Amino acid sequence: MRDIVLTVFIFGSLPFIFKMPWIGVLMSSWISYMTPHKLAWGFARGMPFAAIVAAVTMVAFFFSSQEKKRVPITPVTIMLFMFVFWTCVTTLFALSPEAAQTQWKTFMKIQVLNLLALAMITDRKRLDLLIGVIGSRCRGSRCGC
């Protein structure tokens, strides 16, 4: 039952993501932080929900006429770009290249979504919603976070 509810919820959000791509950033964050598919025991446990939502978010972002297609250039974003570049350089010289490549691919997928979030979370309402999604993972001081 959980599998069906979760799958209907996530796939039901996809049309909204196509209309408003910033909702994809919220959904992607929710799936990444909460990992609701890990609470299911059937077919949804192995479904790549995060990849599906991320792909729809990227497509919707690039085809959206509402969203500005630029990342704000601030000292923080410059440091992020420098960190990503440095991670790429150090991956080339890793002691275990195969393991480093695997981690690098995961890291770069996360950074692409971070760049989308930087480009789409442009006003106070969206930022408050993103903080609410991230904060919903840990409510109260007894959660062990």
KOLTORKOL-588711 format. One record per atom (N, C-alpha, C, O, CB): y negated, x negated, z. Coordinates in pm, whole numbers, padded with zeros to 5 digits, always signed. Glycine has a CB too. Layout:
<atoms>
YXZ ...
</atoms>
This chain:
<atoms>
+00120-00082+00000 +00000+00000+00000 -00127-00086+00000 -00222-00058-00072 +00000+00093+00121 -00126-00193+00083 -00242-00282+00085 -00266-00344-00052 -00381-00362-00094 -00223-00391+00189 -00158-00378-00118 -00170-00440-00250 -00246-00348-00346 -00335-00391-00419 -00031-00473-00307 -00208-00223-00344 -00271-00126-00435 -00418-00108-00401 -00504-00109-00489 -00197+00009-00430 -00448-00090-00273 -00587-00070-00230 -00672-00191-00265 -00782-00177-00318 -00593-00043-00078 -00622-00309-00236 -00697-00431-00265 -00718-00449-00415 -00828-00482-00460 -00624-00553-00208 -00614-00427-00492 -00624-00442-00637 -00720-00340-00696 -00800-00375-00783 -00486-00428-00702 -00713-00217-00651 -00806-00113-00700 -00949-00149-00661 -01041-00131-00742 -00768+00026-00643 -00969-00199-00540 -01104-00235-00495 -01161-00349-00580 -01275-00342-00626 -01102-00276-00347 -01082-00453-00599 -01132-00570-00673 -01152-00536-00821 -01256-00568-00878 -01036-00689-00658 -01053-00473-00882 -01069-00437-01024 -01173-00327-01042 -01236-00318-01147 -00935-00393-01083 -01192-00244-00939 -01298-00143-00945 -01437-00203-00937 -01534-00141-00982 -01280-00045-00833 -01448-00323-00881 -01579-00387-00873 -01618-00455-01004 -01736-00486-01025 -01580-00489-00761 -01523-00479-01093 -01552-00553-01217 -01657-00486-01305 -01742-00556-01360 -01426-00570-01295 -01655-00352-01323 -01763-00291-01402 -01902-00313-01340 -02001-00329-01412 -01738-00142-01419 -01909-00313-01208 -02036-00337-01141 -02081-00482-01162 -02200-00510-01175 -02026-00305-00991 -01985-00573-01164 -02016-00714-01188 -02069-00732-01329 -02161-00811-01351 -01891-00803-01165 -02011-00660-01426 -02063-00668-01563 -02207-00619-01570 -02287-00673-01646 -01974-00587-01658 -02240-00517-01492 -02376-00462-01495 -02473-00549-01414 -02586-00572-01457 -02377-00319-01440 -02427-00596-01298 -02511-00678-01210 -02430-00801-01169 -02357-00797-01070 -02557-00596-01083 -02443-00911-01242 -02359-01029-01217 -02370-01087-01076 -02276-01153-01030 -02394-01135-01315 -02480-01065-01009 -02493-01121-00874 -02393-01058-00778 -02362-01117-00675 -02635-01101-00822 -02343-00939-00810 -02238-00880-00727 -02111-00964-00738 -02032-00969-00644 -02210-00733-00769 -02091-01028-00852 -01978-01118-00867 -01984-01236-00772 -01882-01282-00723 -01971-01168-01008 -02105-01284-00745 -02120-01392-00647 -02080-01342-00509 -02014-01413-00433 -02267-01446-00644 -02119-01219-00476 -02081-01162-00346 -01930-01143-00338 -01869-01178-00237 -02152-01028-00324 -01871-01088-00443 -01726-01065-00443 -01650-01198-00438 -01551-01211-00366 -01684-00986-00567 -01697-01294-00514 -01632-01425-00515 -01639-01490-00376 -01542-01549-00329 -01696-01517-00620 -01753-01478-00313 -01767-01533-00177 -01675-01461-00080 -01611-01524+00003 -01914-01522-00130 -01670-01328-00091 -01584-01251-00003 -01438-01291-00020 -01366-01311+00078 -01602-01102-00029 -01394-01302-00144 -01255-01339-00170 -01227-01480-00122 -01121-01507-00066 -01222-01326-00320 -01321-01571-00142 -01301-01711-00102 -01299-01728+00049 -01215-01802+00102 -01409-01798-00162 -01390-01662+00119 -01396-01679+00263 -01291-01598+00337 -01232-01645+00433 -01533-01642+00313 -01269-01476+00292 -01181-01386+00366 -01036-01393+00320 -00945-01361+00397 -01231-01246+00355 -01012-01432+00198 -00880-01435+00135 -00798-01309+00166 -00692-01316+00227 -00803-01558+00181 -00850-01193+00125 -00781-01067+00159 -00643-01056+00095 -00557-00986+00147 -00866-00949+00116 -00620-01124-00016 -00490-01117-00081 -00381-01183+00004 -00262-01155-00015 -00497-01183-00218 -00418-01270+00095 -00319-01332+00184 -00269-01234+00290 -00167-01260+00355 -00379-01455+00252 -00339-01121+00307 -00295-01019+00402 -00204-00916+00337 -00154-00825+00404 -00416-00949+00462 -00182-00930+00208 -00092-00840+00136 +00045-00906+00126 +00057-01029+00130 -00147-00805-00005 +00149-00823+00113 +00284-00879+00109 +00353-00858-00024 +00463-00908-00045 +00367-00819+00218 +00291-00787-00113 +00355-00757-00241 +00297-00838-00354 +00272-00958-00342 +00343-00611-00272 +00276-00770-00466 +00231-00836-00588 +00092-00897-00576 +00061-00993-00646 +00234-00739-00702 +00007-00842-00490 -00132-00890-00481 -00141-01027-00413 -00241-01098-00430 -00216-00790-00404 -00040-01064-00338 -00045-01192-00267 -00059-01311-00363 -00123-01410-00330 +00079-01210-00182 +00002-01301-00479 -00003-01411-00573 -00100-01392-00688 -00109-01477-00777 +00131-01435-00627 -00174-01282-00688 -00267-01258-00799 -00390-01347-00788 -00440-01370-00678 -00309-01110-00801 -00438-01397-00899 -00555-01486-00897 -00686-01405-00896 -00764-01411-00992 -00552-01580-01019 -00709-01331-00789 -00829-01247-00781 -00956-01329-00792 -01051-01288-00860 -00829-01169-00651 -00960-01444-00726 -01081-01526-00729 -01111-01573-00871 -01227-01573-00913 -01066-01648-00636 -01009-01612-00945 -01030-01657-01083 -01076-01542-01172 -01161-01561-01259 -00901-01718-01139 -01020-01424-01151 -01060-01308-01231 -01206-01273-01205 -01283-01255-01299 -00970-01186-01199 -01243-01265-01079 -01382-01231-01044 -01477-01340-01093 -01585-01309-01143 -01396-01212-00892 -01439-01466-01079 -01524-01576-01125 -01543-01571-01277 -01654-01592-01326 -01465-01712-01083 -01437-01545-01350 -01448-01538-01496 -01537-01423-01540 -01622-01439-01628 -01309-01523-01559 -01519-01307-01478 -01604-01192-01512 -01749-01220-01475 -01840-01181-01548 -01554-01064-01441 -01771-01286-01361 -01907-01319-01319 -01974-01413-01419 -02090-01393-01454 -01906-01383-01180 -01902-01514-01464 -01960-01608-01561 -01992-01539-01693 -02100-01559-01749 -01863-01726-01586 -01899-01459-01743 -01923-01388-01869 -02042-01293-01854 -02129-01288-01941 -01798-01310-01912 -02045-01219-01744 -02155-01125-01722 -02288-01197-01708 -02390-01149-01757 -02128-01041-01596 -02287-01312-01642 -02412-01389-01625 -02466-01434-01760 -02585-01421-01786 -02389-01510-01535 -02380-01487-01845 -02427-01539-01973 -02468-01430-02071 -02549-01454-02159 -02320-01624-02034 -02412-01310-02056 -02450-01201-02145 -02555-01108-02085 -02600-01015-02152 -02328-01121-02181 -02593-01131-01961 -02690-01045-01894 -02832-01076-01942 -02871-01192-01958 -02681-01062-01742 -02906-00970-01966 -03046-00989-02003 -03136-00983-01879 -03254-01019-01887 -03090-00881-02105 -03082-00938-01766 -03161-00926-01645 -03173-01058-01569 -03274-01085-01505 -03100-00821-01555 -03069-01139-01576 -03066-01262-01497 -03135-01376-01569 -03117-01396-01689 -02923-01300-01463 -03214-01451-01494 -03272-01574-01549 -03162-01678-01555 -03079-01688-01465 -03393-01625-01462 -03161-01754-01660 -03054-01850-01683 -03092-01990-01638 -03074-02087-01713 -03014-01852-01829 -03146-02002-01518 -03184-02136-01473 -03160-02150-01323 -03170-02055-01246 -03332-02163-01506 -03127-02272-01287 -03108-02308-01147 -03241-02364-01098 -03298-02450-01164 -02990-02411-01127 -03291-02318-00984 -03417-02372-00935 -03403-02521-00901 -03307-02562-00837 -03464-02294-00811 -03499-02598-00945 -03496-02743-00917 -03577-02769-00790 -03700-02761-00789 -03554-02826-01039 -03505-02798-00686 -03564-02831-00556 -03498-02959-00507 -03399-03004-00567 -03544-02714-00452 -03549-03020-00402 -03481-03139-00349 -03335-03112-00310 -03250-03200-00323 -03557-03191-00228 -03308-02993-00262 -03170-02960-00223 -03080-02954-00345 -02969-03008-00342 -03166-02826-00147 -03124-02890-00452 -03040-02882-00572 -03024-03019-00638 -02919-03049-00694 -03100-02782-00671 -03127-03101-00632 -03116-03237-00686 -03010-03316-00609 -02929-03387-00668 -03252-03310-00680 -03011-03301-00476 -02908-03368-00394 -02769-03313-00426 -02672-03389-00427 -02939-03350-00244 -02758-03183-00452 -02630-03125-00489 -02581-03185-00621 -02464-03221-00632 -02642-02972-00501 -02670-03194-00720 -02632-03255-00848 -02591-03401-00829 -02495-03447-00891 -02749-03245-00947 -02663-03474-00745 -02628-03613-00719 -02491-03623-00652 -02413-03713-00682 -02736-03680-00633 -02464-03532-00560 -02335-03531-00491 -02221-03501-00589 -02116-03565-00584 -02335-03428-00378 -02242-03405-00678 -02140-03373-00778 -02118-03493-00870 -02004-03527-00902 -02182-03248-00860 -02225-03555-00912 -02213-03674-00997 -02137-03785-00925 -02048-03847-00982 -02351-03725-01040 -02172-03809-00799 -02106-03915-00723 -01958-03882-00702 -01875-03973-00702 -02176-03936-00588 -01926-03757-00683 -01787-03718-00670 -01710-03746-00798 -01596-03790-00794 -01776-03570-00633 -01773-03720-00912 -01710-03751-01041 -01686-03901-01055 -01580-03943-01102 -01797-03700-01157 -01784-03982-01016 -01770-04127-01027 -01658-04176-00936 -01573-04255-00979 -01902-04198-00990 -01655-04132-00812 -01553-04181-00720 -01414-04131-00756 -01315-04197-00724 -01588-04139-00578 -01405-04016-00821 -01274-03967-00865 -01215-04060-00971 -01093-04077-00977 -01286-03825-00920 -01300-04118-01053 -01251-04212-01155 -01185-04335-01094 -01095-04394-01154 -01365-04254-01245 -01231-04374-00976 -01181-04496-00913 -01091-04468-00792 -01076-04553-00705 -01297-04584-00870 -01033-04350-00787 -00949-04312-00672 -00822-04395-00668 -00771-04440-00770 -00915-04163-00679 -00771-04414-00547 -00647-04489-00529 -00526-04409-00578 -00427-04467-00623 -00629-04526-00382 -00535-04277-00568 -00428-04190-00617 -00489-04097-00724 -00533-03987-00691 -00363-04107-00499 -00491-04140-00850 -00562-04065-00953 -00512-03923-00976 -00591-03833-01002 -00554-04140-01081 -00381-03901-00966 -00327-03767-00990 -00374-03668-00883 -00418-03558-00915 -00174-03770-00995 -00364-03709-00758 -00408-03623-00649 -00559-03602-00655 -00609-03492-00628 -00368-03683-00513 -00631-03706-00690 -00778-03696-00699 -00818-03600-00810 -00912-03523-00794 -00841-03834-00723 -00748-03604-00923 -00780-03513-01034 -00757-03368-00994 -00837-03280-01029 -00695-03547-01158 -00650-03343-00921 -00622-03206-00875 -00734-03156-00785 -00783-03044-00801 -00486-03201-00801 -00775-03238-00690 -00883-03199-00599 -01016-03188-00673 -01098-03102-00642 -00894-03299-00485 -01037-03275-00770 -01161-03273-00847 -01175-03142-00924 -01283-03084-00930 -01167-03392-00944 -01065-03095-00984 -01069-02969-01058 -01106-02853-00967 -01188-02768-01003 -00933-02941-01124 -01047-02849-00850 -01081-02745-00753 -01227-02756-00711 -01298-02655-00704 -00990-02754-00629 -01271-02877-00683 -01409-02901-00643 -01508-02855-00750 -01609-02792-00718 -01430-03050-00613 -01478-02886-00876 -01570-02849-00984 -01575-02698-01005 -01681-02644-01038 -01528-02917-01114 -01464-02629-00986 -01464-02483-00995 -01556-02423-00888 -01631-02329-00915 -01321-02427-00980 -01549-02478-00769 -01635-02432-00660 -01781-02460-00693 -01867-02376-00668 -01596-02499-00527 -01810-02577-00750 -01948-02613-00781 -02005-02525-00892 -02125-02495-00891 -01956-02759-00821 -01924-02484-00987 -01972-02392-01092 -02015-02261-01029 -02120-02207-01063 -01861-02367-01199 -01935-02210-00936 -01974-02087-00869 -02097-02108-00781 -02180-02017-00767 -01858-02034-00784 -02110-02226-00721 -02231-02256-00644 -02354-02253-00734 -02459-02200-00695 -02218-02393-00575 -02343-02311-00853 -02456-02308-00947 -02490-02167-00990 -02607-02132-01003 -02425-02393-01070 -02388-02085-01011 -02414-01944-01044 -02485-01875-00928 -02576-01795-00949 -02282-01870-01078 -02442-01905-00807 -02507-01845-00690 -02653-01891-00680 -02741-01810-00650 -02432-01882-00561 -02677-02018-00705 -02816-02068-00702 -02902-02000-00808 -03020-01974-00785 -02819-02220-00723 -02843-01971-00922 -02919-01909-01031 -02941-01760-01007 -03042-01705-01051 -02848-01930-01163 -02848-01693-00938 -02857-01547-00927 -02907-01495-00793 -02960-01384-00788 -02724-01489-00952 -02894-01570-00688 -02944-01523-00558 -03091-01562-00552 -03128-01667-00500 -02863-01586-00436 -03174-01474-00608 -03315-01507-00631 -03414-01434-00543 -03532-01470-00540 -03348-01480-00772 -03370-01332-00471 -03465-01261-00386 -03405-01238-00247 -03288-01269-00223 -03504-01126-00451 -03485-01185-00160 -03446-01169-00020 -03329-01073-00002 -03242-01096+00081 -03564-01121+00061 -03328-00965-00081 -03221-00866-00071 -03086-00929-00103 -02989-00911-00029 -03248-00747-00164 -03079-01003-00212 -02954-01068-00252 -02911-01173-00151 -02793-01186-00120 -02969-01131-00390 -03007-01248-00100 -02976-01349+00000 -02922-01286+00127 -02825-01335+00185 -03099-01433+00031 -02985-01177+00172 -02937-01107+00291 -02796-01054+00270 -02713-01061+00361 -03032-00992+00327 -02768-01002+00152 -02633-00952+00124 -02531-01066+00123 -02420-01051+00174 -02631-00878-00011 -02568-01180+00065 -02476-01294+00064 -02451-01345+00205 -02338-01377+00240 -02532-01407-00024 -02554-01353+00286 -02537-01395+00425 -02451-01295+00500 -02370-01333+00585 -02674-01411+00494 -02469-01166+00470 -02385-01063+00532 -02239-01078+00493 -02151-01060+00577 -02435-00926+00493 -02213-01109+00368 -02074-01128+00323 -02014-01251+00390 -01901-01246+00438 -02068-01143+00168 -02088-01359+00395 -02038-01480+00457 -02022-01459+00608 -01924-01504+00667 -02132-01599+00428 -02117-01393+00668 -02114-01369+00811 -02010-01268+00855 -01971-01265+00971 -02246-01325+00858 -01964-01184+00761 -01865-01083+00799 -01731-01147+00833 -01647-01083+00895 -01846-00983+00687 -01711-01271+00794 -01589-01343+00826 -01582-01373+00975 -01473-01380+01033 -01580-01474+00745 -01697-01392+01037 -01701-01433+01177 -01804-01347+01250 -01924-01372+01241 -01734-01585+01191 -01755-01248+01321 -01846-01163+01399 -01817-01187+01547 -01709-01153+01597 -01829-01011+01361 -01912-01243+01615 -01894-01267+01757 -01849-01409+01785 -01810-01483+01694 -01794-01169+01814 -01856-01445+01911 -01826-01584+01948 -01678-01606+01977 -01639-01721+01997 -01907-01623+02068 -01594-01504+01980 -01455-01520+02015 -01363-01531+01895 -01241-01520+01910 -01411-01407+02101 -01417-01551+01777 -01332-01552+01658 -01265-01687+01635 -01173-01697+01553 -01414-01514+01536 -01309-01791+01703 -01246-01921+01687 -01307-02006+01577 -01254-02112+01544 -01102-01903+01660 -01418-01961+01518 -01482-02039+01412 -01558-02155+01469 -01619-02232+01395 -01576-01951+01329 
</atoms>
